[in-house]
């Protein structure tokens, strides 16, 4: 029973680890347009572009406090999947009023944030394959986004900056106190797969310039649920669920250690055996034979023979062309015999006997003194 309990605990830990790995992997689709996603509808490119333009850039997760995180910088809010509370919405409006710039892009909007900002949306969807800009956005003539959007209904003081071909507003800009709010009905115009189309990239650049150079830029991931940033070390102690999950993992780990059981007796490691040079040579030779590497073997033998001849005649081995030229001048007979032996290598590699004959011939050229001494030690037959 205890063993079964241990396996159950191990299975729970495996499921938790698998879930964490899945949640931290880049997703192929990001309907919430997360700044941690490299998908076509993610906004990781916007975050990287912000960093490359010299803006200190952060993902807001764990706690939602724009005034503490961004001072009076820029906050991007893309399609909240975790609804804003009334307090979150009021915090956002107060931050904008104190001088912040809010870029709020959502297809259908968030009820609390829409109410706090005074956003009104028309019912139904309208075609919006391309959207036209006005002089408020420098250099933005047309942008490409979703095929259909839910148009906005701007009130007084809400200046439309993007319109459909039918003249319906898809984005507007509004001054709130000392700050600015930019509301977009189509977040795709700022997403990864659309920034290179028409003037979408210029639109992002214009939005980043609203708060001035070097201003802090934040991407709201707090209202996208569990994301990669929530697994940062500080999240384990700054959020209740993080601290609870951390203690659970510690308890499970300690439990597995205390209840750990070995799968069998401890096996002693066999002592290392020092192999002799002969064994290594035999092993290499057998490997070459089994792989039918006769030509490779003869090539190695030929190179070794050339090095031995070079050492015996006092000639430099490299460059090889100069070595052969010098060998023909200093020892023409030896050069001729070595050249003939190397020319016959391909023909000799066809059979085992040919391989042995070629190897013996190269050995005689490489070690003529040892070969002569071997002949002298051979037993002599009857006269």
Secondary structure, 3 states (H helix, E strand, C coil): CHHHHHHHHHHHHHHHHHHHHHHHCCCCCCCCCCCCCCCCCCCHHHHHHHHHCCCCEEEECCCCCHHHHHCCCEEEEECCCCCCCHHHHHHHHHHHHCCCEEEEECCCCCHHHHHHHCCCECCCCEECCEEEECCCCCCCCEEECCCEECCECCCCCEEEEEECCCCCEEEEEEEECCEEEEEECCHHHHCHHHCCCCCHHHHHHHHHHHHCCCCCEEEECHHHCCCHHHHCCCHHHHCHHHHHHHHHHHHHHHHHHHCCCCCCCCCCCCCCCCCCHHHHHHHHHHHHHHCCCHHHHHHHHHHHHHHHHHHHHCCCCCCHHHHHHHHHHHCHHHHHHHHHHHHCHHHHCCCHHHHHHHHHHHHHHHCHHHHHHHHHHCCCCCC
